[in-house]
Every structure is written in C-alpha cells, then in structure tokens.
C-alpha cells in the first residue's frame, strides 16, 4: 500500500439550515474516528507512514489562522501514534472491532445515549404532566368537572342558588382548591358506593 497523501485540512462550516446539535461536536472524537476508518486494514509499516504524514500536516497547520485552537489535528496525531504502537506490538493489520480502546469507547457512547434517552423521556413526561395540570386548572375545564361530579353523585339538583354560584366562582377564585374539592367529592362518593355494596352483599 502506498503512503497516504497528507489530508488538506479546512475549517468546517455547518451546512445552511442544518439543525443545531444538542451537544457541541467533539472534534477530537471526530478526528479519532476518521483515523480509525483510514487505518482499517493497514499494517504496522503503513500506520507508521500515516503517522508521519499526520505529524507533518499538524506542523503545517500550526500557524494557520483559524486552526490555532483546533482539537481534531492533535487528536488525529495521537490516535495514529496509538494505532502504530498497537500494530508494532501485535502485528497483523488494524481492525477496529479487535481494538479494546475502540470497543470501550463505543460501549461508553451507547450507555451515554441510553441515559440521555431516559432523561429526554423523563423531561417529556414532566412537560406533559405540567401541561395536563395547567389544563385541569383552567376555569372552564374545572367548572365543567365540578358540575359533572356533583351531577354524578346526585347533589347538583339539591344545591341552592348560592351553592351553585359558589361552585361557579371557585374555579376562578382558587383553581387548586377547586381541583382538590372535586377529587374529594369523587373519592367520597366512591367510598360510599363501595360501603353500600359491601353491606348489601
């Protein structure tokens, strides 16, 4: 295999309209993965030659404007050094699937993705619960629920005009109290129904 030609390094500009990543791109990790792809199938001699090319490219980029804080270049050199040393020790050709460092990194990435998915799901559920809570406290929704509960337990028709007016005002004056009162009425009715069924049996 011939010695790989030095790669021309350019500043990376996001494509127009591309969605912003949730986390900043880890350029060092991008560089290491690019090296592993290029190194796949290389012998120790070929990896050593590629390492020298990477060092030369890094030296050429050292004073280039916009690359002073570049993380990818040094990461690529470091990864070539690691792979060249690995092949010098083990022989054969480079295979990322047999590289313990690569496999550990993939496992860590998979676990991080799993944790992130769990956190995203928890955040979604919290948002839905918050939205449901706001909806339940909306005066019109709460008033309808109160009247429905009173009708179901047979108390609506027996309320005086003042009582009905109080029920009508409660969702606007104190939504949280209205929600708690509605839940209390429903539980009391269910408890009474179960007690009557137990007596009848």
N, C-alpha and C positions, 0 to 999 in steps of 0.2 A: 504494500500500500504506500502511496506517495505521501509525503509530508503535507498535512492540510495547510492551505493558504491562510495567512492571517485574516481574521474577520474584520471587516470595516465596522467600526462602532459609531453609531449615530444616536442622537438624543431621541428618546421615544416620545411621540406626541399622540395622545389619545385620539381615536377617530372621532370626527364630528358627530355629535348626538349620542355618543356612547354613554351608557348609564354609568354613574359613578360607583366604584366598588364600595362595598360596605366597609372593608378594611383597606388601608393603603397597600399597594402592591409591594411585596417583599422582593426587591430587585436582586438581593443576594441569593434568595431561593430560586428565582427565575434563572439566574446565571448558573447555579449548580446543576439544575435540571437540564439546561441546554448542554452543558459539558457531558453529562451522563449519556444523553442521546447521541452526541457525536462520538463518544468514547466506546459505545457498544460495538463489540467485535474487534477492538484494537488489541494488539499485542503490547508488551511492556515497551518495546522499542518505539512503536508508533505513538504510544501515550507520552513517552519522554520527549519525542519530537514535537508533539502538540503542546506540551508544557512549555517548551522553549518558545514556540510561536506565541503562546498566551502571554508569557513574560515580556516578549518584545512588544506585543500590542499594548500591554499595560504601560510599558516605558514610553511608548509613542503618545499614549493618551494622557500622560501625567500632567502635561502643561496645557492641554486643550481646554478652551473656555467651555464651561458647561459640564465638564467631566471631573472637576476637582473633587466633588463630593460623591462621585459615582461609587455605588456599592457593588454593582454587578461585576466590574472588572476584577477587583481583588478577590471576590468570591470565586470567580472562574479560575483564576490562577491557583487559589488554594485547593479547589476541587481537582484540578489537573495534577497537582502535587500529590494529593491523597491517592488518586487512582493510579498514578505512575508508581508510587511506592507500593501500593497493594499488588499490582501486577508483577513488580520486581520481586515480591516476596512469594506470591502464589503461582506465578507463571500462567500460561494459557492466555485466553482472551477475556476482555472485560464483559461482564454480564450483570446489569443492574439487579436482576432477580436473585443473584447469588451474593449481592453486596449487603452485608448486615447493616451498614450505616444507612443505606437507602431504604431497606425494609423497615428499620426502626422509625425513620422519618415518615414513611407512608402510614405506619400504624399510628403515630402521634397525630398526623394530619386527620386521619379517619376519626380518631377519638375527639379531636377538636371540633370537627364537623358535627359529630353526634351531640356534643354538649351545646353547640351553637343552635342546632335544630331544636333541642329541648328548651333552650332559653327563648327562642323565637315563638315556639308553641305556647309557652307559659305567658309570654307577653301578649300574644294574640288572645288567649283566654281571658287575661286580665282586662284587655281593652273591651272585649265583648261583654264581660260582666259589668264593667263600668257603664257601657252604653245601655245595657239592659236595666241597670239601676236608675240611670237618668230617665229612661223611658217610663219605668214604673212609677217614678215620682212626678211625671208630667200631670198637671192638674186634671185635664180631661180624661186621661187614662185612669188615674187613681179614682176619680169621681165615679167613672163607669164601673170600676172594680168594686167599690164600696156598695153602690146601689145593687150590683149583681149579687154580692154576698148577702146583703140584707134581704133581697128577694128570695134567695135560695133557702135561707133559714126561716123565712116566714115572718120577718119583722118589719119589712118595708111598709106594708099597708097599715101597720099599727102605730107608725111614727106620727107624732103630731107635726103640725106645720113648722113649729120651732125646731123640732128634731130634724126634720128633713132639711131645713135651712142650715142647721149646724153641720150636717153631713155634707151639704153642698159647699160650705165655706172651708171645711177642714183641708181639702187637698191644696188650696191656695195659701191658707194661713200657716199650715205646718205639714208639708208633704210627708216628712219622715214619720210624724205621729199618725197621719192618715194611713200610711202603709202598715205600720205596726198594729193599728187598730183593726184593719182589715184582716191581717193574718191572725190576730187574736180571736176575732169573731169566727173565722173559718175553723180554727183548731177547737174552739169551744163547741161549735156545732158538731164537728166530727166526733169529739169525745162523748157528747151527749147521745149521739146516734149509736155509737158502739156500746155505751152503757145500757141503752134501751134494748138493743139486740141481745146483749148478754142476759138481761133479766128475762126477756121473752123466751130464750132457749132453756 
